[in-house]
Amino acid sequence: MIKILVGYICDLVFGDPYWIPHPIRFIGNGISSTERGLRKIFKGPVLEKLGGIILVLMVVSSSYLLIYLLLWIADWFHPAFRWIMETFLIFQILATKSLDVESRKVYIKLKQGDILEARRFLSYIVGRDTTHLNEQEITRGAVETVAENISDGIIGPLCYIFIGGAPLGMAYKAINTLDSMVGYKNEKYLHFGWASAKLDDLINLIPARLTGLFIVVSSGLLGYDWSNSLRILRRDSRNHKSPNSGYPEAAVAGALNIQIGGTNSYFGQLVEKPTIGDKLKELDTEDILRTIKIMYGASAVGMFFFTLIRWVAYTQWGIGL
């Protein structure tokens, strides 16, 4: 458990240094090359779906087994090598500081009045078209992205790392990456990305709901409207096309007394989404920073929760720390 804590702290301090090749880049490259190969074989709706299932099996299993093998080899040399390597991998899997850094770039450009650069930086962290967004729409995009990724980038990985260490944590990130690359409901990926999208939905069922509750607690600790956060979480958590993304987004919207969601453009197509939260106040640029603060609070609450569960498991059932 100490290596999880050290990896978690390293992520808070260092984020994702650009000079370190991130494992997700390798997973992404693997997904792209495997997709190209499979598409040459599996054509047509039914076979595309089969090809997508094979893609998931290949990418997720190889991500898990490769990390497991690397840790086994490190342990064969010396247990300290394994400890260091797994700690480093946990640090790489988590994304708290990087979410702060990338969303804060959007905030800084908005404060400087540079809307073109704000749109550009937002385009790096969202899937929607940012070309014509105004200041409030850019702010909404940044708030929604940070809120959603409290689950995908922090609580979800922590949950699986505490269960199965770095190998399971990396498998989780592989599924996330598959969903972000091929899990779209458009003409190209409707069938091929079906398995990736469904598996991502499944593995995030529990982490997303825990994230919503952690955000409520974080909001209370930070002095935001925790009671409204809980109310909107209960009321609007299903106001989203994803079965999971609505939970963290609803909790954040309630805490900040804002309304998010609505229509966005994805790959040239307008996608109608229901709204989340009540417009008790207008969105403003500072809501990006407020969401970042809630993110850090929820991250700490989640770390405490999972550590407590692990400690109880050790004291009651002898499951190793």
N, C-alpha and C positions, 0 to 999 in steps of 0.2 A: 504493500500500500504506500510505502514511502516513495517509491519510484513514481507512482501516479502523482503524488503531491509535488515532487520535484519537477516533473514534466509539466504539470499545471502551472507552477510558478514561473518556469522558464518561458512558457507561452505568454504569460502576462507581462513579463519583462522584455522579451526579445521579439515576440510575434513571429512573422515569417521573413527572416532575413533574405533579401533578394539573391545574395551570393551563394546560398545553400540550395541546391536543386531539390525542389519539393517532391515528395513521393507521389502526390496527386498528378503532377505533370506526367510522370511515367505511366500512371494508370490511365490518364486521358489519352496518351499516345497509343497505349495498348488497345484501348477501346476503339479508337479511330481505325487502326490497321486491321483489327479483327473484324470490325464492321464491314470494311471494304472487301475482305476476303469472303465473308459470309454472304454478302449481297450478290456476289457472282454465282453463288450456288442456289440460294433460296430466293425465288422470285414468285410474285403473286401473293395475295393476302394471307392465305393459310400457311404457305411455306415461309413467308416473312415473319409471321408470329413464331414459328418453330425456330427460325434463325435467331430471333431476338431472345428466345429462351436459352439457346445454346450460348449466345453471347454472355448472358448473365452468369450462367454456370461456369464458363471459362474464366471470366474476369474476376468474379468473386472468389472462386476456389483458388485461383492462382495468387490473388492478393493475400489471402489467408495463409496458404501453404508456403509462399515465399518468405513471409515474415517469420512464420513458425520455424522454417528451416534455418534462416539466418540466426535466430535466437538460439536454436539448438547447437549450431556450429560455434557460436560465441560462448555458450555454456561449456562446450567440450574443451575449449581452450582454458577458460577460467570463469567461474560464476560472476566475477566482477565485470567481465566484458559483457556478459548478457545483461547485467543490471544497467550498465551505462548505455548499451544499445537500445534496450527497451525504454529507458527513460527518454532518450533522444527521440525515439519514434512517437512516444506519447506527446511530447512537446510539439512534434510536427503535425500530428493528427488534429490537435485542438486549434481553434481559430479565434480566440477571444480578442487578442491584441490586433490581429490583422483586420477583423471586422471594424474595430475602432479606427485604425489607420486609414482604411479605404473609404469608409463613410465620412470620416472627418475631412478628407480631401474635398468632398462635395460641399460640406458645410463651409469650409474656408473660401472656396471659390464663390459661393453664394454671398458670403459676407463682403467679399471684395467687389461684388457686382458683376462678376465675370460669368454670365449665364452660359456662354458657349462652352467654357471649360468645365463648368458644373455639370452640364449635360454629358460631356465626354467622360468625366470621372464616374458619373452615375451609370453610364453604359457598360462600364467594366464590372459592375456588381449586380446588374439586373438583366432580365431577359427581354424586357420590353423595349420598344422604340423610344428613344429619348430626344429625337431630332427637334421636335417642336414643343417640348414641355416648357411651361412657364415656371416661375420660382416656386409657387406652391405645389405644383405637380412634381417637381424635382424633389422637394422636401418630403412629400408623401412617399415617393419611390424609395428614398433613403431610409425613412422610418420603417416602412414595410419590410424592406430587405434586412435591416438589422434585427427587427423583431422576429421575423421568420427564422433567421439564422441563429438566433439564440438556441433554438432547438437543433437545427441541422449541424451547426458548427461547434456547439459547446455541450449542451446537455445530452443529446443523442450519443455523440462519441464517448463522453464520460460514462454514460450508462453501460455501454458495451465494453469499454475498457475495464471497468470495475468487474464485469462478469468474466471476460475472457482475455484480458490484457491487450497488448499491442496488436496481436494477430486478429482478434475479433474487432478491435477498433479500426484497423485498416480495412477489413472486409466491409464494415459499415460505411467507411468513406468511399470505397469502391462502388457500393450501391448508390450512394448519394451522387457520385460522379456520373454513373450510368444514367441516372434519372435526369441530371442536368444536361446531359449531352444527347440522349436519344428518347427521353421520356415525354415527348411532346405529342399532343393530339392533333397533329397536322397531317397533310397528305403523305409526307415522306416517312413519318415515324408512327402513324396511327397503329399499324400492326407490328412493325419491327421493334418499337419502343414499349409495347404493351407490357411485357414481362418486367422490364426495368421499372416502369412507373408503378405497377402493382406491388412489386417487392419493396420499393421505397416506402409506399403507403403503409405496408404491413409492419416493417421494422420500426417505423416512427409512431405507431399508434400510442404506445406507452410514453416514450420520451416527450412527445408533443404535449400530452395532457399534463405530465409532470412539469414541463416548462411553463405552461400557463399558470399553474399554482405557484411555482417559484417566482414568477414575475409579480404575482399578487403580493407575496411576502416581501420581495425586494422593494416594491412600490411603497409598502408600509414603512419599511426601514429607512427609506430615502425621503419620506415625507410627501410622497405623491398620493393620489386618491385611490387607496387600496380597496376601499369598499366598492367604488364604481368599477375598479378593475375586475373585481370578482363578479359584479353584476353583469358587466358586458361579456366577460368570459363565459358565463353561463348562458347568456342570451344569444350572442353573436358568433360563438366559436364555430358554428357550422355554416356561416355565411361566406363560404369559400369553396372554390371548385376542388381544392385539395381537402381530403378528410382530416388533415393534420395542421396545415399552415394557419388555419383560422384561430387556433388556440393561443399561440403566442401573440399574434397580431391583435386579437380581441383584448387580451389582458393589457397590452401596451396602450391601445386606444383608450380603454377605460381609465387607466392610470393617468393619462395625460389629458383626458376630457376632450379628445379629438375624434374626428371621423376619417377613416381611411377606406381603401377599397374603391370600387367603381370601375369605370371603363379604362382599359389600356390597349395599346397597339402592340401585337406580337407578330413579327415577320410580315408586316403589312396588313394584318387582319385585326379588326377591332374586336376585342373580347369583353363582353359585358360581365361585370362582377357585382355582386351585391355589396352594399356598404357595410362597414363594421364600426360600431361605436356611435355616439351621439355628438353632434357638433355643438358642444357647450362652449367651445372657443374655436377660433380660426387657427388652422395650422400655421406655424411660423418657423423660421429657420432654426431657432433654438430648440425646437422639438427633436431635432437630430441629436443634439448633445444630451438632451434629457433621456432619449431612448438608449444612447450609449451608456449613460449612468445606470439605467435600469438593467441593461445587459450585464454589466459588471456585477451588479448586486445579485441578479439571478444566477450568474455563474458561481459566485461564492456560496449562495444558498444551496445550489445543486451539489457542489463539492462537499459541503458539510453533510447534506442528506445522504449521499452515497457512501461517504466515509462512516457515518453512523450506522447505516445498514450493514456495511462490511464488518464493522467492529462487533455489532450484535451477532452476526453470523459466526464470527470467530469465537466469541465468548459462549454462545449457546450451543453451537453445533461443531465447533472445532475447525471450521473452514478457514484456511490459512490467510493471514494478513498479507 
